[in-house]
Amino acid sequence: MNRIAFVLVLSLLGTNSYSQNLSTATFAMGCFWCSEEAFQEVPGVVSVVSGYTDGRTKNPSYEQVSSGGTGHTEAVEVRFDPSKVSYQKLLEVFWINHDPTYNDRQFCDHGSQYRPGVFWHDEQQRKLALASKAKYDKLKTFKQPIVTPIVKAGQFWPAEEYHQDYYKKNPVRYKFYVTGCGRYPRLDELWGKLRK
């Protein structure tokens, strides 16, 4: 369910007070299809929207972003209930689902539009993100340094509807993409037992 539909459903059900208790987290982990899959099954996550952030153009299209000319990166906006899942838990999901040793690509996707990042929304998120980065740096499960940036969140633009829940709507194509991209073998190589 996309963000607009989700808000409409809450409004129709008279649960706007519930929606006011939700928090927002924004992450970039390469392909936003894969990012959706990583977060949607986490208990306490209410919605995950694929989109674009950290760029210069208003309301960019997929074609504009994928050309690398707008400065955006593919990202996801995660709405979650902090009484059911902590921001720290979302950070754990983030780290072990991307390759933090590159800042201009992820797996088979190359270019700044696939750069990873944590985009914090308040000072508490910034501190927690920096602490989590330091924690994984100390674990040293791989030799390369962690280069994933932690920056202030800017405007987030939802992607086109056909990108939302892509892994659910197109499971065969998605599996072919993920397998061909070598995503999971690389994640296992980087994070090992932490992914189990």
HELIX and SHEET records of a PDB file:
HELIX    1   1 ARG A    3  LEU A   13  1                                  11    
HELIX    2   2 ASN A   16  SER A   19  1                                   4    
HELIX    3   3 PHE A   32  GLN A   40  1                                   9    
HELIX    4   4 TYR A   62  SER A   66  1                                   5    
HELIX    5   5 TYR A   87  TRP A   95  1                                   9    
HELIX    6   6 SER A  112  TYR A  114  5                                   3    
HELIX    7   7 GLU A  123  LEU A  139  1                                  17    
HELIX    8   8 GLU A  161  HIS A  163  5                                   3    
HELIX    9   9 TYR A  166  LYS A  169  1                                   4    
HELIX   10  10 PRO A  171  CYS A  181  1                                  11    
HELIX   11  11 ARG A  183  TRP A  191  1                                   9    
HELIX   12  12 GLY A  192  ARG A  195  5                                   4    
SHEET    1   A 6 ILE A 150  LYS A 152  0                                        
SHEET    2   A 6 GLY A 117  TRP A 120  1                                        
SHEET    3   A 6 SER A  23  ALA A  28 -1                                        
SHEET    4   A 6 THR A  73  PHE A  80 -1                                        
SHEET    5   A 6 VAL A  45  THR A  53 -1                                        
SHEET    6   A 6 PHE A 156  PRO A 158 -1                                        
SHEET    1   B 2 ARG A 105  GLN A 106  0                                        
SHEET    2   B 2 ASP A 109  HIS A 110 -1                                        
END                                                                             
